[in-house]
Amino acid sequence: MDLASLGRPELEASLRRATEHLLALQDDEGWWKGDLETNVTMDAEDLLLRQFLGIRTVEQTAATAEWIRSQQRADGTWGTFHGGPPELSTTVEAYVALRLAGDPVDAPHMRAAAEYVREQGGIAASRVFTRIWLALFGWWPWERLPEMPPEIMFLPKWLPLNIYAFGCWARQTIVPLTVVSAHRPVRPAPFALTELHTDPDNPFPLRPLAPPASWDGLFERLDLVLHAYHKRAVRPLRRLALTQAGRWIVERQEADGCWGGIQPPAVYSLIALHLLGYELDHPVMQAGLAAFERFTVHTQDGKRWLEACQSPVWDTCLATIALVDAGLPADHPAVVKATDWMLGEEITTRGDWSVQRPQLAPGGWAFEFHNDTYPDIDDTAEVVLALRRVRHPEPERVAGAVHRGVEWNLGMQSKNGAWGAFDVDNTSTLPNKLPFCDFGEVVDPPSADVTAHVVEMLAEVGKADDPRTRRGVEWLLRNQEAEGSWFGRWGTNYIYGTGSVLPALVAAGVPESDPSIRRAVRWLEERQNPDGGWGEDMRSYDDPATWSGRGESTASQTAWALMALLAAGEGPDGRYAPAPGQGSAAVELGVRWLAATQLAEGSWDEPQFTGTGFPWDFSINYHLYRLVFPVTALGRYLYGNPLLGRST
């Protein structure tokens, strides 16, 4: 299609189709939620959990196996994101799940997977978490796993490596794993896995220790000490530690039965509590297992897969912003209903965040349906931005929630002036160095994207000149990459970071002519694909020199780039518009690429993963991103950037 032939009427029609489709996806209660797709380790671990607890059914196994097979690559491996390279641990776990489903080892797809595993070093080279799952069935010895004793519960918060030195997602996972590590359970293995070892005569090789003067070497030797302690643990102290860990886990179970609203803490909490004596018919266990049923997606062709998390608050606030920015009246019933639902999701109780901020009053929002223990700064900022756009029949009610959210976010500012996702000053480098922690990022330092959303929100509520806002702006300017972009912690990657930061800086009063903003604009223009869109592959986390801002064009990433350019004055209503009613060449190509690639239903096809759980280690495809962000970008292009004229 000739992009030049797409004029304003075609763009308006595209936005109308997208808006109607988004409205049609709203739940009767007022929320939106797209599927949250990750990788097949979620599905493999679900089968392994059910095998461990003795509740795996033939029907669940068959449907899950169908999904896992459908995700296998042509070379017999599995990756962690669409189009990505093969990944060893994912392939090991998928292979074991298919063995549970009865796939024979001599089947071509199984032979190809096993051959890849052996080529990469076998099970011995897989990550710690994979080997923990295998240890549950005797496929790997507990003695060859890093030790994490439950006595860690006794470490005060001022000591390194106490549980609050870890990010909340890691903390929730590590506490139950200390219980599992202390018990070292082994269920009868239903089959052997000799075909996944490079040397069946030496299946559990010792890894050489790193030099003692290095951090790795120090912690490896500490691990040897902890293994010795495991054999001679002071029994009363160990029992007390296990009791305290069990209480900590139960106290953090949410109303929906899950833990933190995410898969890793939930599966390990169920195993840990079962080892502590909780029977399967105990209400805590029943609620936990029921939560997984709500995380289960059944496809029309009979496959079954699990979401690692659910994102209704995030999806709802983004959808509300998108619809109003696309021209929907601020008192439209859909956005008023969404506002009512979001107001009902406000968290007014204290959670783990209060360990570092005991005097701070609660207020804010979490990512999921039920996660009162862990509200997050990013959702709170975006919900406030959404609430400020809506004309609600009870403005005082909205204003109260906005005030509490703003004050809570301000109270969660880290000492460097920026914001992390869940905690304050969660910046220790030690947790990432533990042999136990090879499963992705385990701390929660401030990031550009979260800080930008908070700064944008503070500017929106009239606090652009507040000294705390200015500190956030200064942190963002200091942390710009040399070539002009910003690193994206929770979205892929430099396009997401830049798409978050530029609107925030302009909203906070940084002139569009500022060298930092012009450098970012040039970077986006240079990264635009020949087809007019933007895309960035997950590999930019691992190899930024090659992949920063590079990849197949996607609807969500194109929208992020457009939102940044429009904020920087490159749109038809901006100071850098080449002619009245016309944006810069990059903007014009971008909006027309969106219109040209739109599906008939109003959304966009986006198999690529553009969301981030852990940079490089855990990637996410938010199925609603392909719709809410293009709606926002097209709306701002057609009807004006809501930031223009509102900055100080």
C-alpha positions, 0 to 999 in steps of 0.5 A, spaced: 500 500 500 502 506 498 503 510 504 502 517 501 495 515 499 493 515 506 490 522 508 486 524 514 480 521 512 483 514 512 487 516 519 480 518 522 477 511 520 483 507 522 482 510 529 475 510 529 475 502 528 481 501 533 477 505 538 470 501 537 474 495 538 477 497 544 471 499 547 468 492 545 473 489 549 471 492 556 468 488 561 461 489 564 465 491 570 469 496 567 476 493 566 480 491 560 485 485 560 489 482 555 492 476 555 499 476 558 504 471 554 510 469 556 514 462 555 512 455 555 516 454 562 510 457 565 506 451 562 511 446 564 512 448 571 504 447 572 505 440 570 511 439 574 507 442 580 501 438 579 505 432 578 509 433 585 502 434 588 499 428 585 493 432 582 496 432 574 490 430 570 490 426 563 486 432 560 490 438 563 497 434 561 494 433 553 492 440 552 498 443 555 502 438 551 499 441 545 501 448 546 508 446 548 509 442 542 506 448 538 511 453 540 517 448 539 521 451 533 523 448 527 530 446 530 527 442 536 528 448 541 524 453 545 526 460 546 523 465 551 520 470 545 517 470 538 523 470 533 528 469 539 534 464 539 533 457 543 534 457 550 537 451 554 533 452 560 526 453 557 528 447 552 529 442 558 523 444 562 519 443 555 522 437 554 521 434 561 513 436 560 512 433 554 516 426 557 510 427 562 505 427 557 508 421 554 512 423 548 517 418 546 524 419 547 525 417 539 520 421 536 523 426 532 521 433 535 524 430 542 531 427 539 532 434 536 531 437 543 535 432 547 541 433 542 540 441 543 540 440 550 547 436 550 550 440 545 549 446 550 552 442 556 546 438 558 542 439 564 548 441 568 548 447 564 541 449 565 539 455 570 538 454 578 531 454 577 530 449 572 535 444 576 530 445 582 524 443 579 528 437 577 531 436 584 524 435 586 524 428 582 531 426 583 533 428 576 538 432 580 541 432 587 540 437 592 547 437 594 549 440 587 544 446 588 546 453 591 543 453 599 538 458 601 537 457 608 530 459 612 534 462 617 535 468 612 528 470 615 532 472 621 537 477 618 535 485 620 533 489 614 540 493 615 544 487 614 546 485 607 542 480 603 536 480 608 529 479 604 528 486 603 534 487 600 531 483 594 526 486 589 519 484 591 518 479 586 524 475 588 523 476 595 516 472 594 520 467 591 526 466 595 522 465 602 518 459 600 524 456 596 528 457 603 523 452 605 523 447 599 531 447 600 531 446 607 526 440 606 530 437 600 523 433 598 524 428 592 518 425 589 519 418 585 521 420 578 516 417 573 522 416 568 530 417 567 533 423 563 539 420 562 539 423 554 539 430 557 546 429 560 553 430 556 556 424 560 551 419 563 557 416 567 558 423 570 551 426 570 552 431 575 559 434 574 562 439 579 563 446 577 570 449 578 570 455 583 571 462 581 577 465 584 577 467 591 578 474 591 572 475 586 565 476 588 563 470 585 568 466 588 566 469 595 559 467 594 561 460 592 565 459 598 559 462 602 555 457 599 559 451 601 559 453 608 551 454 608 551 446 605 555 444 611 550 448 616 545 444 612 547 438 615 548 441 622 543 446 623 541 448 630 534 444 630 530 449 634 533 455 630 531 451 624 524 449 626 523 457 628 525 459 621 521 455 618 515 457 622 516 464 621 517 463 613 511 459 613 507 465 617 510 470 612 508 466 606 501 465 609 500 472 611 502 475 604 497 470 600 492 475 596 484 475 596 484 471 590 489 465 593 495 468 589 502 470 591 504 477 588 499 476 583 505 472 579 507 465 577 514 464 581 512 465 588 505 462 587 508 455 585 513 455 590 509 457 596 504 452 594 510 447 594 513 450 601 506 450 605 505 443 603 512 441 605 510 444 612 504 440 613 498 444 609 494 438 606 491 439 599 484 440 602 486 446 606 483 453 604 490 456 603 492 450 598 485 450 595 485 458 594 492 457 591 490 452 586 484 456 584 488 462 582 492 458 577 485 456 574 484 463 573 491 464 570 489 459 565 488 460 557 484 455 553 485 456 546 479 455 541 483 449 538 483 445 545 490 448 547 492 450 554 497 455 557 498 459 563 499 467 564 505 468 568 501 474 571 494 478 569 494 486 568 487 489 569 489 495 572 495 496 567 490 495 561 485 499 564 488 505 565 492 505 559 485 504 555 482 510 559 488 514 557 488 512 550 480 513 549 480 520 552 486 522 548 483 519 541 477 524 542 472 520 546 468 524 551 471 525 558 464 523 561 463 517 556 460 511 560 465 507 558 471 511 561 466 513 567 465 505 568 473 504 568 474 510 573 469 507 578 472 500 577 479 503 578 477 507 584 475 500 587 482 497 586 485 503 590 490 500 596 489 503 602 493 498 607 500 497 608 504 492 604 512 490 604 513 497 601 512 500 608 518 496 611 522 502 608 517 507 609 513 506 615 511 513 616 508 513 609 500 513 608 498 508 603 495 509 597 496 507 590 494 501 585 497 494 583 498 491 577 493 485 578 486 484 580 488 482 587 495 484 590 494 489 596 501 487 599 505 490 593 502 496 589 507 499 584 509 506 583 508 505 575 501 503 575 499 508 580 502 514 576 498 511 570 492 510 574 492 518 576 494 520 569 487 516 567 483 519 572 485 526 571 482 525 564 475 523 566 469 527 568 466 523 573 460 525 577 463 524 583 469 529 582 471 529 590 472 521 590 476 522 584 480 527 587 481 524 594 484 518 590 488 522 586 491 526 592 493 519 596 496 516 589 500 522 588 503 523 596 504 515 596 508 516 589 512 522 592 514 518 598 516 512 594 522 517 591 529 514 592 534 518 594 537 519 588 531 522 585 528 517 581 523 511 582 523 504 582 517 499 581 515 497 588 520 499 593 525 505 595 532 505 594 532 497 592 539 498 589 544 493 593 548 489 588 550 483 592 543 479 591 545 479 584 551 475 585 548 470 589 549 463 586 542 462 587 540 468 583 541 466 576 534 467 574 534 474 572 534 481 575 533 480 583 533 487 585 529 493 583 533 500 582 530 506 579 529 506 572 527 511 566 521 509 564 518 508 571 521 515 573 518 518 567 511 516 568 511 519 575 514 525 573 509 526 567 504 525 573 506 530 577 506 535 572 499 533 570 497 535 577 501 541 578 507 539 581 512 540 575 516 546 579 516 541 586 523 540 588 522 533 588 519 533 580 525 537 578 530 532 582 526 526 577 527 530 571 535 531 573 536 524 574 532 523 567 537 528 563 543 525 567 541 518 565 540 519 557 544 514 553 550 517 549 546 516 542 540 520 545 535 514 547 533 512 554 534 504 557 527 501 558 526 497 564 519 494 563 518 495 556 522 493 550 527 497 550 530 503 548 524 505 544 520 504 550 524 508 555 525 514 550 517 513 548 516 514 556 521 520 557 520 525 552 513 526 554 515 526 561 520 531 560 516 536 556 510 535 561 515 538 566 517 544 562 523 542 559 523 546 552 522 542 546 528 545 543 533 542 549 539 539 546 537 532 550 530 532 547 533 534 540 538 528 540 532 523 542 528 525 536 534 524 532 535 517 535 528 515 533 529 518 526 535 514 525 532 508 528 525 508 523 524 502 519 524 503 511 517 501 512 515 507 516 514 503 523 519 502 529 521 496 532 526 493 537 528 486 538 529 483 545 536 482 544 537 489 545 538 487 552 543 482 551 547 486 545 545 493 545 550 495 540 547 491 534 539 491 536 538 498 540 532 501 536 532 495 531 527 490 529 521 488 525 516 494 526 511 493 531 504 497 532 506 498 540 513 500 538 511 505 533 506 508 537 511 509 543 516 512 538 510 517 535 508 519 542 515 521 543 516 525 537 509 528 538 511 530 545 517 533 542 513 538 537 514 533 531 506 533 530 502 537 526 500 541 532 508 542 534 513 547 533 517 543 528 511 541 524 514 543 517 507 545 514 500 547 517 496 540 519 503 536 517 507 533 522 515 531 521 516 526 515 518 521 521 511 522 524 507 522 517 510 515 515 509 512 522 502 514 523 500 511 516 504 505 517 499 504 523 493 505 518 496 501 513 497 495 517 491 495 521 487 489 521 479 489 519 477 488 526 481 494 528 487 492 532 494 490 529 497 483 528 503 483 533 506 476 535 513 480 537 514 481 545 515 488 547 514 487 554 519 486 559 519 482 566 526 481 567 531 484 561 533 479 557 531 473 561 523 474 561 520 477 556 512 478 555 507 479 550 502 484 552 496 482 547 493 489 549 499 493 547 498 492 540 491 496 541 492 501 546 498 504 544 496 505 537 490 508 539 493 513 543 498 515 538 493 516 533 489 520 537 494 525 539 496 526 532 489 527 529 486 531 535 492 534 538 498 532 544 494 533 551 501 535 553 502 541 549 500 548 553 499 544 559 507 544 561 509 550 566 
